[in-house]
Amino acid sequence: MSEAMVVGGPYRSKELEFSVNGLKLTAKSWGEASGVPTIALHGWLDNANSYDRLAPLLPELDLIALDFAGHGFSSHRPEGVHYTSLLDVQDVIAVANELEWTRFNLIGHSMGAAVASELTGLFPERVNRAVMIDGFVHHNGDAHEAVRASREAIEQMLNPSPRRAPVYPDLDAMIRRVSQATDQSWDAAAILVARGHRRVRDGYGWRTDRRIRFSSPHRMSDEQLDALMQRASVPSLLIVAERGDLWYRDGIARRAAHHPALTVERLDGPHHIHLETQVPQVAALVRSFFELPA
């Protein structure tokens, strides 16, 4: 692991780099080594900047926000390798091992929340507490849809689209695109674009691997998710953003019925609720759940 100090707004964060599973995984770190070990996981197509507003409100944590493979400054997965939640879980555990963290807390948003909730079921002995922000492990579609998605994932990998990646004339154009395509404010989108862009010959492009948009193979069935939740003995908090994403909502009741230690809270706000004006309310829920001093 290597690190470098950088300035981020009115506070300081450290840039970290890990060599695990044949990849370079990058991260941002806030807090001190004496703080509560915590790994934060961002959403689909986002990056570690996702925690720029929440992390400073949790100074008691030794908080490390990862760039998932294919996102931010982290390596892309090798040619022919799919992006799956199972490999993301493997990477998170490898980073924790590199840090020599036997146990740690988890915070995840959206896709990161799905990965966090899957990790707590697979490795409950490694996690103290987990907070999921507007996302949870879920199964979309029936068994036939899962088979179709696996076939499509292979076809996309073997025959990728020849379409040219989009190029933007300036960062404002990228921010505008993110803001228009999602529920994010300009300021929230700008935070993610700051880490998500790269210079190209004609302007600016995305750092994210285009293969992240491919179908996901090997989806778990509801029965497999039931078994996963039964193993997830970790105290877990799901924060539902009332104006947020819907993809996981119809599975909450079933997940909760099998999870022995899941609490569900609801906040009025958009999907990126931890990057918007509601961040103090999100921080208050996290602080209470992690039993940090008021």
C-alpha positions in Angstrom: 0.0 0.0 0.0 1.3 3.5 -0.9 -0.2 6.9 0.1 0.1 10.6 -0.7 -1.5 13.6 1.1 -3.8 15.8 -0.9 -6.0 18.7 0.0 -9.7 18.3 -0.6 -11.8 21.4 0.1 -11.6 22.6 3.7 -10.2 19.3 5.0 -7.4 17.0 4.1 -7.6 13.5 2.7 -5.0 10.9 1.7 -4.7 9.1 -1.6 -4.1 5.4 -1.1 -3.1 2.7 -3.6 -3.4 -1.0 -3.1 -2.0 -3.9 -5.3 -4.4 -6.7 -4.9 -5.7 -9.5 -7.2 -3.5 -8.3 -10.0 -5.0 -4.9 -9.9 -4.2 -1.4 -8.8 -7.0 -0.2 -6.6 -7.0 3.4 -5.5 -8.8 5.0 -2.5 -9.3 8.2 -0.6 -8.8 8.1 3.2 -10.0 10.4 5.9 -9.4 10.3 9.7 -6.6 8.8 11.7 -5.3 5.2 12.0 -6.6 5.2 15.6 -10.1 5.7 14.3 -12.8 3.0 13.7 -11.8 0.9 10.7 -14.3 1.6 7.9 -14.5 0.9 4.2 -16.8 3.0 2.0 -18.1 1.7 -1.3 -19.5 4.0 -4.1 -22.2 3.5 -6.6 -22.3 2.3 -10.3 -20.2 4.7 -12.5 -19.3 6.8 -9.5 -16.0 6.9 -7.6 -14.4 7.5 -4.2 -15.4 11.2 -4.3 -18.9 10.0 -3.5 -17.9 10.4 0.2 -16.4 13.9 0.0 -19.3 15.4 2.0 -20.1 12.6 4.4 -16.6 11.6 5.5 -15.7 14.9 7.2 -18.8 14.5 9.4 -17.5 11.2 10.7 -14.0 12.2 12.0 -14.0 9.3 14.5 -13.7 6.8 11.6 -10.5 5.7 9.8 -12.6 5.8 6.6 -11.2 4.5 3.3 -13.4 5.1 0.3 -12.4 2.7 -2.5 -12.5 3.2 -6.3 -14.0 0.0 -7.5 -12.1 -1.7 -10.3 -12.9 0.1 -13.6 -13.9 3.3 -11.7 -12.0 6.4 -10.6 -8.2 5.9 -10.7 -8.4 2.1 -10.2 -7.3 -0.4 -12.9 -9.7 -1.8 -15.3 -10.3 -5.5 -15.2 -8.3 -7.5 -17.7 -9.6 -8.3 -21.1 -12.3 -10.9 -21.0 -13.0 -10.5 -17.3 -16.5 -9.5 -16.3 -17.5 -6.9 -13.7 -19.4 -8.8 -11.0 -20.3 -8.1 -7.4 -18.5 -11.3 -6.4 -15.2 -10.0 -7.7 -15.9 -6.6 -6.0 -16.4 -8.5 -2.7 -13.1 -10.3 -3.3 -11.3 -7.0 -3.9 -12.7 -5.4 -0.7 -11.6 -8.4 1.4 -8.2 -8.2 -0.2 -7.9 -4.5 0.6 -8.9 -5.2 4.2 -6.3 -7.9 4.4 -3.7 -5.5 3.0 -4.7 -3.0 5.8 -4.5 -5.9 8.3 -8.1 -5.2 9.4 -9.5 -8.4 10.8 -12.9 -6.6 11.4 -14.2 -3.3 10.0 -17.4 -1.3 9.4 -18.9 -0.9 5.9 -20.7 2.0 4.3 -22.1 1.5 0.8 -24.2 3.6 -1.6 -26.3 2.1 -4.4 -24.1 -0.6 -6.1 -21.7 -0.2 -3.2 -24.6 -0.9 -0.9 -25.4 -4.1 -2.8 -21.8 -5.2 -2.6 -21.7 -4.3 1.1 -24.8 -6.3 1.9 -23.5 -9.3 -0.1 -20.2 -9.1 1.7 -21.9 -9.2 5.1 -23.6 -12.5 4.1 -20.5 -14.1 2.7 -18.1 -12.9 5.4 -20.1 -11.9 8.5 -17.1 -12.6 10.7 -15.2 -9.7 9.1 -17.8 -6.9 9.5 -18.8 -5.1 12.7 -21.6 -3.0 11.3 -22.8 -2.1 7.9 -24.8 0.9 6.5 -26.4 0.7 3.1 -27.5 4.0 1.5 -30.3 3.6 -1.1 -29.3 0.2 -2.3 -29.2 -3.5 -1.3 -28.4 -6.8 -2.8 -31.3 -7.8 -5.1 -32.4 -10.1 -7.8 -34.0 -8.6 -10.9 -36.1 -10.9 -13.1 -36.8 -14.7 -13.0 -34.5 -17.6 -13.7 -35.0 -17.3 -17.5 -33.9 -13.6 -17.4 -30.8 -14.6 -15.4 -29.8 -17.1 -18.1 -30.5 -14.6 -20.9 -28.4 -12.0 -19.1 -25.4 -14.4 -18.7 -25.5 -15.2 -22.4 -25.7 -11.5 -23.3 -22.8 -10.7 -21.0 -20.6 -13.2 -22.9 -21.8 -11.9 -26.3 -21.0 -8.3 -25.2 -17.5 -9.3 -24.0 -16.7 -11.1 -27.3 -18.3 -8.5 -29.6 -18.1 -5.1 -27.9 -19.9 -2.2 -29.5 -17.7 -0.3 -32.0 -19.2 3.0 -30.9 -16.7 5.7 -30.0 -16.7 6.7 -26.4 -18.2 10.2 -25.9 -15.9 13.2 -25.8 -16.9 16.5 -24.1 -15.4 19.9 -24.8 -15.0 20.8 -21.2 -15.8 19.6 -17.6 -19.0 21.7 -17.5 -20.4 19.6 -20.3 -19.6 16.5 -18.4 -21.2 17.8 -15.2 -24.3 18.9 -17.2 -24.6 15.4 -18.7 -24.4 13.8 -15.2 -26.9 16.2 -13.7 -29.4 15.8 -16.5 -29.1 12.0 -16.6 -29.5 11.5 -12.9 -31.2 13.2 -10.0 -28.0 15.0 -8.9 -27.5 18.7 -8.3 -24.8 20.5 -10.3 -22.6 20.6 -7.2 -22.9 16.9 -6.5 -22.3 15.9 -10.1 -19.2 18.2 -10.1 -17.7 16.3 -7.2 -18.0 13.0 -9.0 -16.8 14.4 -12.4 -13.7 15.8 -10.7 -12.4 12.2 -10.1 -14.2 10.6 -13.0 -12.8 12.4 -16.0 -9.6 12.1 -18.1 -8.0 14.3 -20.8 -8.3 13.0 -24.3 -7.2 14.4 -27.6 -10.3 16.4 -28.4 -11.4 17.3 -24.8 -12.5 15.1 -21.9 -13.7 11.6 -21.5 -14.8 9.2 -18.7 -12.2 7.2 -16.7 -14.7 4.4 -16.2 -14.4 1.2 -18.1 -17.1 1.0 -20.8 -17.5 -2.7 -20.0 -19.1 -1.8 -16.7 -22.3 -1.2 -18.7 -22.4 -4.8 -19.9 -25.0 -7.2 -18.5 -24.1 -8.9 -15.2 -23.6 -12.7 -15.5 -24.4 -15.2 -12.7 -27.2 -13.4 -10.9 -28.3 -15.0 -7.7 -31.9 -16.3 -7.3 -34.2 -15.2 -4.6 -33.6 -18.5 -2.8 -29.9 -17.9 -2.9 -30.4 -14.4 -1.6 -32.6 -15.8 1.2 -29.7 -18.1 2.3 -27.2 -15.2 2.0 -29.4 -13.0 4.2 -29.7 -15.7 6.8 -25.9 -15.8 7.1 -25.8 -12.0 7.4 -25.7 -11.7 11.2 -24.0 -8.3 11.1 -26.1 -5.4 12.5 -27.1 -3.6 9.3 -28.8 -0.3 8.5 -30.6 0.4 5.2 -31.2 4.1 4.5 -33.9 4.4 1.9 -33.9 7.7 0.0 -37.6 8.4 -0.6 -37.0 10.1 -3.9 -34.2 7.7 -4.8 -33.8 4.6 -6.9 -36.4 1.9 -7.2 -34.5 -1.1 -8.5 -34.1 -2.8 -5.1 -37.3 -1.6 -3.4 -39.6 -4.6 -4.1 -37.0 -6.9 -2.5 -36.7 -5.1 0.8 -39.5 -7.0 2.6 -38.1 -10.4 1.6 -34.5 -9.4 2.4 -35.6 -8.1 5.8 -37.7 -11.3 6.5 -34.5 -13.4 6.2 -32.0 -11.0 7.7 -31.6 -11.4 11.4 -30.3 -7.9 12.1 -31.6 -5.4 9.5 -32.9 -2.0 10.4 -34.6 0.2 7.7 -34.8 4.0 8.0 -36.3 6.4 5.4 -35.2 9.9 4.6 -36.7 12.3 2.2 -34.1 12.9 -0.5 -32.7 11.9 -3.9 -30.6 8.8 -4.7 -27.3 10.6 -4.0 -28.7 11.7 -0.6 -25.2 11.5 1.0 -23.9 14.1 -1.5 -26.8 16.5 -1.3 -28.2 18.9 1.3 -29.5 15.9 3.3 -25.9 14.8 4.2 -26.2 16.0 7.9 -29.2 13.7 8.3 -27.4 10.8 6.7 -24.4 11.4 9.0 -26.6 11.5 12.1 -28.1 8.1 11.2 -24.6 6.7 10.6 -23.2 8.2 13.8 -26.1 6.7 15.9 -25.8 3.3 14.2 -22.1 3.1 14.6 -22.5 4.3 18.2 -20.3 7.3 17.7 -20.5 10.2 20.3 -23.3 12.7 19.6 
